[in-house]
């Protein structure tokens, strides 16, 4: 299996530190609102990487954090007049709902930054003692130039950064030894949450969080560190500097980064009005369609989101689910149990599809080619399955499509759907709850129906519903 390593700018054979085990850290979202489809890409991509590693027999310790203290969280909390943990707790729960709807497996550990402050204070103290950090009036800075290899991940030169790109410099230059030094700890401001430290009551800088959580839950040296390419500099660069200066070891062996997501060929932004949350997409599509869309291109390529491409992904997913549904139906009515000699000869071809799938995924997680291998399997099934096929033959094809789809996190075999009468009954209950102003119950019913693939639309004529 080969992975493209951002650190070396080439594909490398993947060899874990401990045979049979993989330690993997993926930077998670800052929880101040519903996650957007840009957040969804690394979640889906690296969940798929994890699933494939598990498919290959590795035991994967997968850690993905929630940044639950941040300027944006504090701003939102102040706007609502609530403590910041109310905001972060709310949106962690909402994020987990979206992850479940996208069939993203829960991490082995989902650490919260606010629960790891003690470890951050310890690491900062150690960096000060080793001469890599310094305190100025309660703010602690990292001495960027003291780490000789700074820039090795982003392939940036410190002097070029200093002279050529003022926007990369952090504020507070007057009290820093060097404008490129970055913050490890900052004193609290009025109305902000804070924690005690030897330097000031305050809170950690963003970069130190991931260094500490990766070390605590995975060790001083890890196999894979992953995230969006927007994190390469300065976030991941700074993580490397902190971790390697503190621990004296290589921080991560393989660095994986997914490409940007654009909307109709433009960068996603609220000001352009092309900003979509996963929840909004979930009102129009089953989020399995979003997952299929994300897997349709190589993870390192930029990906363009559009209504046309989502429709194409919906159709692609239906090709797989319809084939499985057809095989299931034929299975239930199969005339014979055991495969004929002719069918056995056809079944001998099935492993070749799995080999194509594995070859694609072994080549830097090429999900687009892996999906193509599943489509070949679907064509094979559609061509050879029929009324006279045996149960053994039909099952062999169905199980192969379902299991390969599952490695990609695609649910090929749908559970039996909810009955129309049960949907109507829940809609009536929701209407009654709204009338009684029990909006929590009304929202819970909507979420329950959405989880079962039923989309509600409130219109002047009443509530309309459709299956996703």
C-alpha positions as CSV (number, residue, x, y, z in Angstrom):
1,X,0.0,0.0,0.0
2,X,1.4,3.4,-1.0
3,X,0.4,6.8,0.4
4,X,1.4,10.2,-0.9
5,X,3.3,11.9,2.0
6,X,3.1,15.7,2.0
7,X,6.3,15.7,3.9
8,X,8.4,14.1,1.1
9,X,6.1,15.1,-1.8
10,X,6.0,11.5,-3.1
11,X,4.2,8.2,-2.7
12,X,5.8,5.9,-0.2
13,X,5.2,2.3,0.9
14,X,3.1,2.4,4.1
15,X,5.0,0.6,6.9
16,X,3.5,1.2,10.4
17,X,5.7,1.7,13.5
18,X,4.2,-1.4,15.1
19,X,3.3,-4.3,12.7
20,X,-0.4,-4.8,12.4
21,X,-1.3,-1.6,14.2
22,X,-1.9,2.0,12.9
23,X,-2.0,5.2,14.9
24,X,-3.9,7.9,13.1
25,X,-4.7,11.5,14.1
26,X,-7.2,13.6,12.1
27,X,-7.8,17.3,13.0
28,X,-11.5,17.7,13.8
29,X,-13.8,20.7,13.5
30,X,-14.1,23.8,15.7
31,X,-17.6,23.5,17.1
32,X,-19.4,26.8,16.9
33,X,-22.1,26.0,14.3
34,X,-23.3,23.1,12.1
35,X,-20.5,21.6,10.1
36,X,-20.3,22.6,6.5
37,X,-19.5,20.4,3.4
38,X,-15.9,21.5,3.5
39,X,-15.6,19.9,7.0
40,X,-17.3,16.8,5.6
41,X,-14.6,16.0,3.0
42,X,-11.8,15.1,5.5
43,X,-14.3,13.3,7.7
44,X,-15.5,11.1,4.9
45,X,-12.1,10.7,3.2
46,X,-10.1,9.7,6.3
47,X,-12.9,7.5,7.7
48,X,-12.7,5.7,4.4
49,X,-8.9,5.4,4.8
50,X,-9.5,4.0,8.3
51,X,-12.1,1.5,7.0
52,X,-9.7,0.3,4.3
53,X,-6.8,-0.2,6.7
54,X,-9.2,-2.2,8.9
55,X,-10.2,-4.2,5.8
56,X,-6.5,-5.0,5.3
57,X,-6.4,-6.4,8.8
58,X,-4.8,-3.5,10.7
59,X,-6.0,-2.5,14.2
60,X,-6.5,1.3,13.9
61,X,-6.4,3.7,16.8
62,X,-8.2,6.6,15.2
63,X,-8.2,9.9,17.1
64,X,-10.1,13.0,15.9
65,X,-10.5,16.0,18.2
66,X,-13.2,18.6,18.8
67,X,-11.8,22.1,19.2
68,X,-14.2,23.3,21.9
69,X,-12.6,26.6,22.9
70,X,-11.9,29.3,20.2
71,X,-12.6,32.9,19.4
72,X,-15.6,31.9,17.2
73,X,-17.2,29.8,20.0
74,X,-16.7,32.6,22.5
75,X,-18.2,35.1,20.1
76,X,-21.3,32.9,19.5
77,X,-21.6,32.3,23.3
78,X,-21.5,36.1,24.0
79,X,-24.1,36.7,21.3
80,X,-26.5,34.2,22.9
81,X,-25.6,35.2,26.4
82,X,-24.6,31.6,27.5
83,X,-21.3,30.0,28.6
84,X,-19.1,28.9,25.8
85,X,-19.4,25.2,26.8
86,X,-23.2,25.4,26.0
87,X,-22.3,26.3,22.4
88,X,-19.6,23.7,22.0
89,X,-21.6,20.9,23.7
90,X,-24.6,21.7,21.4
91,X,-22.6,21.6,18.2
92,X,-20.6,18.5,19.1
93,X,-23.9,16.7,19.4
94,X,-25.1,18.1,16.1
95,X,-21.8,17.2,14.5
96,X,-22.1,13.6,15.7
97,X,-25.6,13.4,14.2
98,X,-24.2,14.6,10.8
99,X,-21.3,12.1,11.0
100,X,-23.7,9.3,11.7
101,X,-25.9,10.3,8.7
102,X,-22.7,10.3,6.5
103,X,-21.9,6.8,7.9
104,X,-18.6,8.2,9.4
105,X,-17.6,5.8,12.2
106,X,-17.0,7.3,15.7
107,X,-13.3,7.8,16.4
108,X,-11.6,5.5,18.9
109,X,-11.3,8.7,20.9
110,X,-12.8,12.1,20.3
111,X,-10.8,14.2,22.8
112,X,-12.0,17.7,23.7
113,X,-9.4,20.5,23.9
114,X,-10.9,21.9,27.2
115,X,-10.3,18.5,28.9
116,X,-6.6,18.4,28.0
117,X,-5.5,21.8,29.3
118,X,-3.3,20.2,32.0
119,X,-1.3,18.4,29.3
120,X,-0.9,21.6,27.3
121,X,0.4,23.5,30.3
122,X,3.0,20.6,30.9
123,X,4.1,20.6,27.2
124,X,4.5,24.4,27.1
125,X,6.5,24.3,30.4
126,X,8.8,21.7,28.9
127,X,9.3,23.8,25.8
128,X,10.2,26.8,28.0
129,X,12.7,24.7,30.0
130,X,14.3,23.4,26.8
131,X,14.7,27.0,25.5
132,X,12.1,26.7,22.6
133,X,9.5,29.0,24.2
134,X,9.5,32.2,26.2
135,X,7.0,34.1,28.4
136,X,6.2,37.8,27.8
137,X,3.8,39.3,30.3
138,X,1.7,36.1,30.5
139,X,1.8,35.3,26.8
140,X,4.0,32.3,25.8
141,X,5.6,32.2,22.3
142,X,7.4,29.5,20.4
143,X,10.8,30.4,19.1
144,X,10.2,29.4,15.5
145,X,13.8,29.9,14.3
146,X,15.2,27.6,17.0
147,X,13.6,24.6,15.3
148,X,16.1,24.1,12.4
149,X,13.6,22.1,10.3
150,X,10.7,24.6,10.5
151,X,9.0,24.6,7.1
152,X,9.8,21.0,6.1
153,X,6.1,20.1,5.7
154,X,4.9,23.2,3.8
155,X,8.2,23.5,2.0
156,X,8.4,27.1,3.0
157,X,11.5,29.1,3.8
158,X,11.5,31.1,7.0
159,X,13.2,34.1,5.5
160,X,10.8,34.1,2.6
161,X,7.9,34.1,5.1
162,X,9.5,37.0,7.0
163,X,10.0,39.2,3.9
164,X,7.4,38.1,1.4
165,X,4.1,37.5,3.2
166,X,3.2,39.9,6.0
167,X,-0.3,38.4,6.2
168,X,1.2,35.2,7.7
169,X,2.7,37.1,10.6
170,X,0.8,37.0,13.9
171,X,-0.2,40.2,15.7
172,X,1.7,41.4,18.8
173,X,5.0,41.7,17.0
174,X,6.3,44.4,19.3
175,X,6.7,42.0,22.2
176,X,7.9,39.0,20.2
177,X,11.6,38.2,19.7
178,X,10.8,37.4,16.1
179,X,7.6,38.2,14.1
180,X,7.3,34.6,13.0
181,X,7.1,33.3,16.6
182,X,3.6,31.9,17.4
183,X,1.5,31.7,20.5
184,X,1.4,28.7,22.8
185,X,-0.6,30.4,25.6
186,X,-2.5,33.7,25.8
187,X,-3.9,35.6,28.8
188,X,-7.6,35.8,29.2
189,X,-9.7,38.8,28.1
190,X,-12.8,40.1,29.7
191,X,-15.8,37.6,29.2
192,X,-13.6,34.7,28.1
193,X,-13.2,31.3,29.7
194,X,-9.8,30.8,31.2
195,X,-7.6,28.2,33.0
196,X,-4.8,28.8,35.5
197,X,-1.2,28.4,34.3
198,X,2.3,29.4,35.7
199,X,2.2,32.4,33.2
200,X,-1.3,33.8,33.4
201,X,-4.9,32.8,33.7
202,X,-5.7,32.2,30.1
203,X,-6.1,29.6,27.4
204,X,-3.9,27.7,24.9
205,X,-3.1,28.6,21.4
206,X,-4.8,26.5,18.7
207,X,-1.7,24.5,17.5
208,X,-0.6,23.1,20.9
209,X,-4.0,21.3,21.4
210,X,-3.4,18.7,18.6
211,X,0.2,18.1,19.6
212,X,-0.9,17.3,23.2
213,X,-3.9,15.2,22.2
214,X,-2.0,13.2,19.6
215,X,0.8,12.5,22.2
216,X,-1.7,11.4,24.9
217,X,-3.8,9.1,22.9
218,X,-1.4,7.8,20.3
219,X,2.2,8.3,21.6
220,X,5.1,10.6,20.9
221,X,5.5,9.2,17.3
222,X,2.5,8.3,15.2
223,X,1.9,6.7,11.8
224,X,-0.5,9.0,10.1
225,X,-1.5,12.6,10.6
226,X,-4.3,13.9,8.3
227,X,-6.5,16.9,7.6
228,X,-7.4,19.4,4.9
229,X,-4.6,21.0,2.9
230,X,-5.6,24.4,4.4
231,X,-4.1,23.0,7.7
232,X,-0.6,22.3,6.2
233,X,0.6,25.9,7.1
234,X,0.7,27.1,9.8
235,X,-1.3,24.5,11.9
236,X,0.5,21.2,11.0
237,X,3.9,22.9,10.5
238,X,3.6,24.3,14.1
239,X,2.4,21.0,15.5
240,X,5.6,19.4,14.1
241,X,7.8,22.1,15.6
242,X,6.2,21.8,19.1
243,X,6.0,18.0,19.2
244,X,9.5,17.3,17.8
245,X,11.2,20.0,20.0
246,X,9.4,18.6,23.1
247,X,9.6,14.9,22.5
248,X,12.9,14.7,20.5
249,X,11.3,12.3,18.0
250,X,9.7,12.4,14.5
251,X,6.1,13.5,15.2
252,X,4.3,11.7,12.3
253,X,5.7,9.5,9.6
254,X,3.0,10.1,6.9
255,X,1.1,13.3,6.4
256,X,-2.1,13.0,4.3
257,X,-4.0,16.1,3.1
258,X,-7.2,16.3,1.1
259,X,-7.8,19.0,-1.6
260,X,-10.1,21.9,-1.4
261,X,-13.8,21.8,-2.0
262,X,-15.2,24.5,-4.3
263,X,-18.9,25.3,-5.0
264,X,-19.7,25.8,-8.7
265,X,-16.0,26.5,-9.3
266,X,-15.8,29.2,-6.7
267,X,-14.3,29.1,-3.2
268,X,-17.0,28.4,-0.6
269,X,-17.8,31.6,1.5
270,X,-20.8,33.1,3.3
271,X,-20.3,36.4,1.5
272,X,-20.8,34.7,-1.9
273,X,-23.9,32.9,-0.6
274,X,-22.5,29.5,-1.6
275,X,-22.0,28.2,1.9
276,X,-23.7,24.9,2.6
277,X,-24.0,23.0,5.9
278,X,-24.2,19.2,5.9
279,X,-27.6,19.6,7.5
280,X,-28.9,21.7,4.6
281,X,-27.6,19.1,2.1
282,X,-29.3,16.4,4.2
283,X,-32.7,18.1,3.6
284,X,-32.4,17.5,-0.1
285,X,-30.4,14.2,-0.3
286,X,-29.7,11.1,1.7
287,X,-26.2,11.9,3.0
288,X,-25.0,8.7,1.5
289,X,-25.2,10.7,-1.8
290,X,-22.8,13.3,-0.3
291,X,-20.4,10.5,0.6
292,X,-20.6,9.0,-2.9
293,X,-19.9,12.5,-4.3
294,X,-16.8,12.9,-2.0
295,X,-15.5,9.5,-3.1
296,X,-16.0,10.2,-6.8
297,X,-12.6,12.1,-7.1
298,X,-9.2,11.4,-5.8
299,X,-8.9,12.9,-2.3
300,X,-5.9,15.1,-3.1
301,X,-7.7,16.7,-6.1
302,X,-9.7,19.8,-5.8
303,X,-13.4,18.9,-5.8
304,X,-16.2,21.0,-7.3
305,X,-19.6,20.7,-5.7
306,X,-22.7,21.4,-7.8
307,X,-26.3,20.3,-8.1
308,X,-25.5,18.4,-11.3
309,X,-22.7,16.4,-9.7
310,X,-24.8,15.6,-6.7
311,X,-27.5,14.3,-9.0
312,X,-24.9,12.2,-10.9
313,X,-23.7,10.8,-7.5
314,X,-27.4,10.0,-6.5
315,X,-27.8,8.1,-9.8
316,X,-24.4,6.3,-9.2
317,X,-25.4,5.2,-5.7
318,X,-28.8,4.0,-7.0
319,X,-27.1,1.8,-9.6
320,X,-25.4,0.0,-6.7
321,X,-28.4,-0.2,-4.4
322,X,-30.8,-1.2,-7.2
323,X,-28.5,-4.0,-8.2
324,X,-28.3,-5.3,-4.6
325,X,-32.1,-4.9,-4.2
326,X,-32.6,-6.9,-7.4
327,X,-30.2,-9.7,-6.3
328,X,-32.0,-9.8,-3.0
329,X,-35.4,-10.1,-4.7
330,X,-34.2,-12.9,-7.0
331,X,-32.6,-14.6,-4.0
332,X,-36.0,-14.7,-2.3
333,X,-37.5,-16.4,-5.3
334,X,-34.6,-18.6,-6.4
335,X,-35.6,-22.0,-7.8
336,X,-32.5,-23.8,-6.6
337,X,-30.0,-23.5,-3.7
338,X,-26.7,-24.7,-5.1
339,X,-24.8,-23.1,-8.0
340,X,-24.5,-24.9,-11.3
341,X,-21.1,-25.7,-12.9
342,X,-21.6,-22.8,-15.2
343,X,-22.4,-20.5,-12.2
344,X,-19.3,-21.8,-10.4
345,X,-17.2,-20.8,-13.3
346,X,-18.7,-17.3,-13.2
347,X,-18.2,-17.1,-9.4
348,X,-14.5,-17.8,-10.0
349,X,-14.3,-14.4,-11.7
350,X,-15.6,-12.6,-8.6
351,X,-12.2,-12.2,-6.7
352,X,-10.8,-10.3,-9.7
353,X,-13.2,-7.4,-8.9
354,X,-11.9,-7.3,-5.3
355,X,-8.4,-7.3,-6.6
356,X,-9.1,-4.3,-8.8
357,X,-10.7,-2.6,-5.8
358,X,-7.7,-3.3,-3.5
359,X,-5.2,-2.3,-6.2
360,X,-7.0,1.1,-6.5
361,X,-7.1,1.7,-2.7
362,X,-3.5,0.5,-2.4
363,X,-2.5,3.3,-4.8
364,X,-2.9,6.2,-2.5
365,X,-6.5,5.5,-1.6
366,X,-7.8,6.0,-5.2
367,X,-11.5,5.8,-4.2
368,X,-12.7,6.9,-7.7
369,X,-11.1,3.7,-9.3
370,X,-12.4,1.7,-6.3
371,X,-15.9,2.8,-7.0
372,X,-15.3,1.9,-10.7
373,X,-14.4,-1.7,-9.6
374,X,-17.8,-1.9,-7.7
375,X,-19.6,-0.7,-10.9
376,X,-17.9,-3.4,-12.9
377,X,-19.2,-5.9,-10.3
378,X,-22.7,-4.4,-10.6
379,X,-22.6,-4.8,-14.4
380,X,-21.4,-8.4,-14.0
381,X,-24.4,-9.1,-11.6
382,X,-26.9,-7.3,-13.9
383,X,-25.7,-9.3,-16.8
384,X,-25.6,-12.8,-15.2
385,X,-28.4,-12.7,-12.6
386,X,-31.8,-13.9,-13.6
387,X,-35.0,-15.8,-12.7
388,X,-33.2,-19.1,-13.1
389,X,-30.1,-18.3,-11.0
390,X,-29.3,-20.2,-7.9
391,X,-29.4,-18.7,-4.4
392,X,-25.7,-19.5,-3.9
393,X,-24.7,-17.6,-7.1
394,X,-27.0,-14.6,-6.4
395,X,-25.8,-14.4,-2.7
396,X,-22.1,-14.6,-3.8
397,X,-22.6,-11.5,-6.0
398,X,-24.7,-9.6,-3.6
399,X,-22.3,-10.1,-0.6
400,X,-19.3,-9.1,-2.7
401,X,-21.0,-5.8,-3.8
402,X,-22.2,-5.1,-0.2
403,X,-18.9,-5.8,1.4
404,X,-16.8,-3.7,-1.0
405,X,-19.3,-0.9,-0.7
406,X,-19.0,-1.1,3.0
407,X,-15.2,-0.6,2.9
408,X,-16.0,2.8,1.3
409,X,-18.7,3.5,3.9
410,X,-21.5,3.1,1.3
411,X,-24.6,1.3,2.4
412,X,-25.5,-0.9,-0.5
413,X,-28.2,-2.9,1.2
414,X,-31.0,-0.8,2.5
415,X,-32.9,-1.8,5.6
416,X,-36.6,-2.4,5.1
417,X,-38.2,1.1,4.9
418,X,-40.8,2.6,7.2
419,X,-44.4,2.1,6.2
420,X,-46.5,5.0,4.8
421,X,-49.0,4.7,7.6
422,X,-46.3,5.0,10.2
423,X,-44.9,8.1,8.5
424,X,-48.4,9.7,8.5
425,X,-48.8,8.8,12.2
426,X,-45.5,10.5,13.1
427,X,-46.4,13.6,11.1
428,X,-49.7,13.9,13.0
429,X,-47.8,13.6,16.3
430,X,-45.4,16.3,15.1
431,X,-48.2,18.6,14.2
432,X,-49.8,18.1,17.6
433,X,-46.4,18.8,19.3
434,X,-46.0,22.0,17.3
435,X,-49.6,23.1,18.3
436,X,-48.7,22.5,21.9
437,X,-45.4,24.5,21.3
438,X,-43.4,21.4,22.2
439,X,-40.8,22.3,19.5
440,X,-38.2,20.0,20.9
441,X,-40.5,17.0,20.3
442,X,-41.5,18.3,16.9
443,X,-37.8,18.6,15.9
444,X,-37.0,15.1,17.3
445,X,-39.8,13.6,15.1
446,X,-38.4,15.4,12.1
447,X,-34.9,14.1,12.9
448,X,-36.2,10.6,13.4
449,X,-38.0,10.6,10.0
450,X,-34.9,12.1,8.3
451,X,-32.8,9.3,9.8
452,X,-35.2,6.8,8.1
453,X,-34.8,8.6,4.8
454,X,-38.0,10.6,5.0
455,X,-37.8,14.3,4.1
456,X,-40.6,16.7,5.4
457,X,-41.6,19.9,3.7
458,X,-43.9,22.4,5.5
459,X,-46.1,24.1,2.9
460,X,-49.2,26.3,3.0
461,X,-51.3,23.2,2.0
462,X,-49.8,21.3,5.0
463,X,-46.9,18.9,5.5
464,X,-45.6,17.0,2.4
465,X,-43.1,14.2,2.6
466,X,-40.9,12.2,0.3
467,X,-38.4,9.4,0.5
468,X,-34.8,10.5,0.0
